Amino acid sequence: MQDSISTQAGPRLTSLSHGGGCGCKIAPGVLSELLAGMPAAQPYANLMVGSETSDDAAVYRLNDQQALIATTDFFMPIVDDPYDFGRIAAANALSDVYAMGGSPIMALAIVGMPINVLPKSDIAAILQGGAAVCAQAGIPVAGGHSIDSVEPIYGLAAMGLAHPDHIKRNADARAGDVLILGKALGVGVLSAALKKNMLDDEGYRAMVDSTTQLNRPGAILGGLEGVHAMTDVTGFGLLGHTLEVARAAGLSARLRHADLPWLPGVRQLAARGVVTGASGRNWASYGDAIVLAPQLDETLRALLCDPQTSGGLLVSCAPEAAAQVLDVFGSEGFAQAAIIGELHEGGAAVQVE
């Protein structure tokens, strides 16, 4: 069984954290409660996207040709190999820029490490992994900030640019749009299997390949007129992020479970009870807005709420643009991209059939 491809002498990275990847996210219901007391945002003429609709990044108009996209994302280890951890965390952070329809231009590292517990070589490998993915994206890691912390934490503050007309807000989805998912699901289940020493080499490689694949299609899709909205599927699972789009746009979503793409072995592991605690917290937070078909069991429910780390783009586009969107995904190496549902008029909810 695969528990790490690292030959490190120190402790397993995943043994040092109480959660991993985007499964570390505060549950959406708790987060809403925490933010409820925040003062109302002051109006800024050039702030195109703030926190109002739980979008992927903030966007500030610089001029008629450029909008600045700014985001930050960091978490605790989802794998034991330090270099892979750095790569996954960096790809996940940059995904928010792509999800807004932009291209990253620069990143800053966010680093918290138990300095007296982890070998210095492992910490250096985490930073090198993150820098390698940023180099893949064509951007520098231009600085950052580090602290000595109890649990290992790594991520990026990332900035990008897009034409103001190409920004894809989740609130701009339209009734009649089809929903296209760019990556296969199941990262949370595979990460849970890894911690239990139940993940084989094929499953580990599938997880790492998926989570380190940059969501570059977002920068291209941002320029397509038929693409109305985008987000990326991360810690709140497919249902949670679909619901965010539905709520922001004031629409109802319908998903077809038979059309969902899955990473290898995920459904079998889930059937054996290998799921994350985060999937249960996710359901508790938003389950009252979800309608599951009667034949769908608790295992599938857990999979639909499974927290994804560096997950795929969820694209809301006109039906006539769907073929072009799938072509973009295919040309960029996203072979499992698929149409998984559509949006309709109605109250903000998600129905799964």
Secondary structure, 3 states (H helix, E strand, C coil): CCCCCCCCCCCCHHHHCCCCHHHHCCCHHHHHHHHCCCCCCCCCCCEEECCCCCCCCEEEECCCCCEEEEEEEEECCCCCCHHHHHHHHHHHHHHHHHHCCCEEEEEEEEEEECCCCCCHHHHHHHHHHHHHHHHHCCCCEEEEEEEECCCCEEEEEEEEEECHHHCCCHHHCCCCCEEEECCCECHHHHHHHHHCCCCCHHHHHHHHHHHCCCCCHHHHHCCCCCEEEEEECCCCHHHHHHHHHHHHHCCEEEECHHHCCECCCHHHHHHCCCCCHHHHHHHHHHHHHEEECCCCCHHHHHHHCCCCCCCCEEEEECHHHHHHHHHHHHHCCCCCCEEEEEEECCCCEEEEC
